[in-house]
Amino acid sequence: MKSELKTRENDASVAAFLEREPDAARRAECAALLAMMQRISGAPPRMWGKSMVGFGQYHYVYATGREGDWFVIGFSPRKQNLAIYLMCGFEVLAADLEKLGKHKLGKCCLYLKQLGDIDLKVLERLLRSCVKHMKKHQACGDLNGC
């Protein structure tokens, strides 16, 4: 049973989306995240919905039968924070999260006021760990463990 998600990958321009960011400092942070995530994921940036930039893709199936496709890592420049999406879950990343710097966590989101508040090398490790985890577990069909 594949239900339709509101937020889907689309052909909107990532560059045009990021250029609309009114704050120059936030645009620069987005450019840094774009380059970092593309390099780490090996995937081109794609728009998901109207405000999320995602890299890579995986297919999921819940026990309920609901299934869909989503990006592996991504980000969204929000008014209050930069939202970093790490679809592998935070338990996989716990050790590095302690070393990251000032941040908040949501369900699959890492919220940052600005990149200057964190250690970018630690962020790179988090992103690499997440991509590695997702590739490994997507191959066996179970994102929670093989």
Residue frames relative to the residue before (quaternion, step in Angstrom):
aa qw qx qy qz dx dy dz
M 1.0000 0.0000 0.0000 0.0000 0.00 0.00 0.00
K 0.0405 -0.8068 0.5892 -0.0158 3.56 -0.38 1.20
S 0.1439 -0.7922 0.5891 0.0689 3.58 -0.46 1.19
E 0.5043 -0.6593 0.4753 0.2917 3.54 -1.17 0.60
L 0.2788 -0.7469 0.5848 0.1499 3.54 -0.83 1.03
K 0.5234 -0.6122 0.4848 0.3410 3.57 -1.14 0.58
T 0.7446 0.3460 -0.1860 0.5397 3.54 0.95 -0.93
R 0.1171 0.7920 -0.5824 0.1407 3.54 -0.48 1.27
E 0.6141 -0.5076 0.4516 0.4016 3.51 -1.32 0.34
N 0.0224 0.8046 -0.5922 0.0369 3.56 -1.01 0.80
D 0.5936 -0.6124 0.4126 0.3199 3.55 -1.31 0.14
A 0.3325 0.7436 -0.5153 0.2663 3.61 1.18 0.31
S 0.5347 -0.6473 0.4519 0.3014 3.55 -1.14 0.64
V 0.4049 -0.6987 0.5409 0.2352 3.55 -0.79 1.07
A 0.6484 0.5303 -0.3225 0.4410 3.59 0.90 -0.91
A 0.6668 0.4944 -0.3043 0.4674 3.59 0.90 -0.90
F 0.6246 0.5377 -0.3326 0.4584 3.58 1.00 -0.80
L 0.7140 0.4531 -0.2653 0.4632 3.59 0.80 -0.99
E 0.6145 0.5516 -0.3461 0.4452 3.60 1.10 -0.62
R 0.6321 0.5424 -0.3303 0.4440 3.60 1.16 -0.50
E 0.4748 0.6502 -0.4557 0.3797 3.61 1.24 -0.15
P 0.3705 -0.7852 0.4493 0.2106 3.62 -0.49 1.15
D 0.6918 0.4689 -0.2776 0.4739 3.60 1.11 -0.61
A 0.4430 -0.7263 0.4639 0.2471 3.59 -0.61 1.14
A 0.6459 0.5144 -0.3263 0.4601 3.59 0.97 -0.80
R 0.6581 0.4956 -0.3098 0.4747 3.60 0.97 -0.83
R 0.6067 0.5399 -0.3512 0.4659 3.63 1.06 -0.71
A 0.6544 0.5083 -0.3094 0.4666 3.59 0.96 -0.85
E 0.6353 0.5133 -0.3257 0.4763 3.59 1.01 -0.78
C 0.6446 0.5183 -0.3148 0.4656 3.58 0.99 -0.83
A 0.6333 0.5226 -0.3304 0.4654 3.58 1.01 -0.78
A 0.6471 0.5108 -0.3134 0.4713 3.59 1.02 -0.81
L 0.6608 0.4931 -0.3055 0.4764 3.61 0.95 -0.85
L 0.6157 0.5569 -0.3359 0.4449 3.57 1.00 -0.85
A 0.6922 0.4705 -0.2771 0.4719 3.59 0.81 -1.00
M 0.6654 0.5139 -0.3022 0.4492 3.58 0.91 -0.94
M 0.7123 0.4606 -0.2688 0.4563 3.59 0.79 -0.99
Q 0.6291 0.5168 -0.3446 0.4673 3.58 1.04 -0.67
R 0.6532 0.5135 -0.3093 0.4626 3.57 0.95 -0.88
I 0.7111 0.4668 -0.2628 0.4554 3.59 0.85 -0.96
S 0.7304 0.4299 -0.2441 0.4714 3.59 0.90 -0.90
G 0.3150 -0.7499 0.5139 0.2726 3.56 1.12 -0.67
A 0.6287 0.5180 -0.3215 0.4827 3.58 1.29 0.23
P 0.5079 -0.6387 0.4722 0.3334 3.58 -1.10 0.58
P 0.5368 -0.6097 0.4602 0.3582 3.59 -1.16 0.49
R 0.0475 -0.7774 0.6272 0.0047 3.54 -1.09 0.82
M 0.4450 -0.6577 0.5313 0.2952 3.55 -1.12 0.64
W 0.0968 -0.7368 0.6680 0.0395 3.52 -1.15 0.84
G 0.7913 0.0085 -0.0669 0.6077 3.53 -0.41 1.20
K 0.7272 -0.4350 0.3146 0.4278 3.55 -1.18 -0.59
S 0.8357 0.2531 -0.0776 0.4811 3.58 1.12 -0.52
M 0.6557 0.4853 -0.3350 0.4715 3.62 1.17 0.24
V 0.2099 -0.7409 0.6274 0.1158 3.54 -1.05 0.88
G 0.0426 -0.8310 0.5540 -0.0251 3.56 -0.58 1.17
F 0.2141 -0.7594 0.6068 0.0969 3.52 -1.28 0.57
G 0.8037 0.1586 -0.1577 0.5514 3.56 -0.84 0.99
Q 0.1613 -0.7739 0.6043 0.0989 3.52 -1.33 0.03
Y 0.0184 -0.7701 0.6370 0.0289 3.54 -1.18 0.58
H 0.3673 -0.6996 0.5700 0.2253 3.53 -1.28 0.44
Y 0.0863 -0.7999 0.5924 0.0422 3.58 -0.92 0.86
V 0.0961 -0.7465 0.6556 0.0614 3.51 -1.30 0.56
Y 0.2633 -0.7617 0.5734 0.1476 3.58 -0.72 1.08
A 0.6659 -0.4975 0.3768 0.4089 3.57 -1.27 0.34
T 0.6279 0.5511 -0.3244 0.4436 3.59 1.16 -0.56
G 0.5603 -0.5961 0.3871 0.4252 3.56 1.29 -0.32
R 0.5053 0.6259 -0.4372 0.4022 3.57 1.24 -0.21
E 0.0266 0.8048 -0.5912 0.0456 3.55 -0.96 0.87
G 0.0966 0.7955 -0.5939 0.0715 3.53 -1.27 0.35
D 0.4338 -0.6531 0.5501 0.2875 3.51 -1.37 -0.18
W 0.0143 0.7917 -0.6091 0.0460 3.56 -1.08 0.74
F 0.5521 -0.5971 0.4539 0.3643 3.58 -1.25 0.26
V 0.5484 -0.6315 0.4505 0.3124 3.57 -1.24 0.52
I 0.7624 -0.0497 0.0494 0.6432 3.57 0.98 -0.93
G 0.1241 0.7983 -0.5829 0.0867 3.56 -1.18 0.46
F 0.1989 -0.7674 0.5930 0.1413 3.52 -1.35 -0.10
S 0.0946 -0.7616 0.6366 0.0765 3.49 -1.37 0.27
P 0.3240 -0.7270 0.5647 0.2182 3.58 -0.83 0.92
R 0.0846 -0.7997 0.5944 0.0075 3.56 -0.46 1.21
K 0.6814 -0.4979 0.3352 0.4190 3.56 -1.22 0.36
Q 0.7777 0.3516 -0.1762 0.4904 3.59 0.84 -0.97
N 0.8212 0.0915 0.0218 0.5628 3.58 1.06 -0.80
L 0.4029 -0.5797 0.6125 0.3556 3.46 -1.41 0.03
A 0.1943 -0.7644 0.6035 0.1170 3.57 -0.80 0.97
I 0.1179 -0.7658 0.6311 0.0362 3.55 -0.79 1.10
Y 0.2116 -0.7964 0.5582 0.0969 3.57 -0.67 1.12
L 0.0233 -0.7796 0.6231 -0.0582 3.54 -0.74 1.19
M 0.1945 -0.8596 0.4643 0.0875 3.55 0.07 1.30
C 0.5404 0.6368 -0.4000 0.3775 3.60 1.23 -0.05
G 0.5085 -0.6311 0.4373 0.3897 3.59 1.19 -0.36
F 0.5250 -0.6949 0.4074 0.2747 3.56 -1.03 0.76
E 0.5374 0.6199 -0.4273 0.3799 3.62 1.12 -0.37
V 0.6138 0.5481 -0.3336 0.4599 3.59 1.14 -0.64
L 0.7696 0.3946 -0.1538 0.4779 3.57 1.13 -0.73
A 0.3135 0.8253 -0.4457 0.1483 3.58 1.32 -0.06
A 0.6749 0.5118 -0.3187 0.4254 3.62 0.78 -0.93
D 0.7140 0.4360 -0.2625 0.4808 3.59 0.90 -0.87
L 0.5811 0.5884 -0.3856 0.4093 3.61 1.05 -0.58
E 0.6192 0.5549 -0.3338 0.4442 3.57 1.10 -0.70
K 0.7245 0.4293 -0.2211 0.4919 3.59 1.17 -0.63
L 0.4806 0.7345 -0.3981 0.2666 3.58 1.27 -0.28
G 0.4974 -0.5968 0.4872 0.3988 3.57 0.79 -0.99
K 0.7883 -0.3373 0.2340 0.4583 3.55 -1.30 -0.28
H 0.2680 0.7452 -0.5653 0.2307 3.56 -0.64 1.22
K 0.2205 -0.7146 0.6365 0.1888 3.53 -1.39 0.12
L 0.2966 -0.7572 0.5580 0.1652 3.54 -1.21 0.53
G 0.1557 -0.7189 0.6684 0.1109 3.51 -1.25 0.68
K 0.7943 -0.2786 0.1929 0.5043 3.58 -1.16 -0.38
C 0.7904 -0.0286 0.0419 0.6105 3.59 0.82 -1.00
C 0.6072 0.5753 -0.3299 0.4377 3.56 1.28 0.23
L 0.2149 -0.7026 0.6678 0.1192 3.45 -1.19 0.82
Y 0.1451 -0.8127 0.5617 0.0546 3.59 -0.57 1.13
L 0.0489 -0.7909 0.6095 -0.0236 3.55 -0.86 1.07
K 0.4454 -0.6555 0.5299 0.3019 3.59 -1.00 0.75
Q 0.7636 -0.1652 0.1413 0.6079 3.55 1.00 -0.95
L 0.6208 -0.5724 0.3858 0.3718 3.56 -1.16 0.56
G 0.5956 0.5943 -0.3544 0.4080 3.58 1.14 -0.56
D 0.6148 0.5675 -0.3388 0.4303 3.60 1.25 -0.30
I 0.7551 0.3659 -0.1832 0.5122 3.58 1.24 -0.31
D 0.5107 -0.5828 0.5286 0.3465 3.52 -1.39 0.16
L 0.3578 -0.7753 0.4803 0.2005 3.60 -0.39 1.21
K 0.5986 0.5470 -0.3709 0.4527 3.61 1.10 -0.51
V 0.6350 0.5030 -0.3225 0.4897 3.57 1.07 -0.71
L 0.6195 0.5276 -0.3450 0.4678 3.60 0.99 -0.76
E 0.6363 0.5210 -0.3301 0.4634 3.60 0.95 -0.81
R 0.6450 0.5101 -0.3229 0.4685 3.61 0.96 -0.81
L 0.6269 0.5343 -0.3294 0.4615 3.58 1.00 -0.84
L 0.6771 0.4927 -0.2908 0.4628 3.57 0.85 -0.97
R 0.6560 0.5074 -0.3125 0.4632 3.59 0.93 -0.88
S 0.6518 0.5161 -0.3098 0.4613 3.58 0.94 -0.89
C 0.6588 0.5117 -0.3087 0.4570 3.56 0.95 -0.85
V 0.6593 0.4964 -0.3093 0.4725 3.60 0.87 -0.92
K 0.6503 0.5162 -0.3139 0.4606 3.59 0.93 -0.89
H 0.6506 0.5191 -0.3054 0.4626 3.58 0.91 -0.92
M 0.6853 0.4920 -0.2899 0.4520 3.57 0.83 -0.98
K 0.6472 0.5087 -0.3263 0.4646 3.60 0.96 -0.79
K 0.6606 0.5185 -0.3054 0.4490 3.57 0.90 -0.93
H 0.7667 0.3949 -0.2074 0.4618 3.56 0.75 -1.02
Q 0.5687 0.5505 -0.3945 0.4669 3.59 1.17 -0.39
A 0.6200 0.5688 -0.3386 0.4213 3.58 1.04 -0.76
C 0.7404 0.3685 -0.2260 0.5146 3.60 1.04 -0.69
G 0.5340 -0.6692 0.3813 0.3488 3.58 1.28 -0.06
D 0.7152 0.3727 -0.2497 0.5360 3.61 1.22 0.08
L 0.2782 -0.8038 0.5056 0.1442 3.60 -0.31 1.23
N 0.6471 0.5188 -0.3236 0.4554 3.59 1.25 -0.23
G 0.7614 -0.2997 0.1941 0.5411 3.58 1.19 -0.20
C 0.3491 -0.7530 0.5246 0.1896 3.57 -1.01 0.80
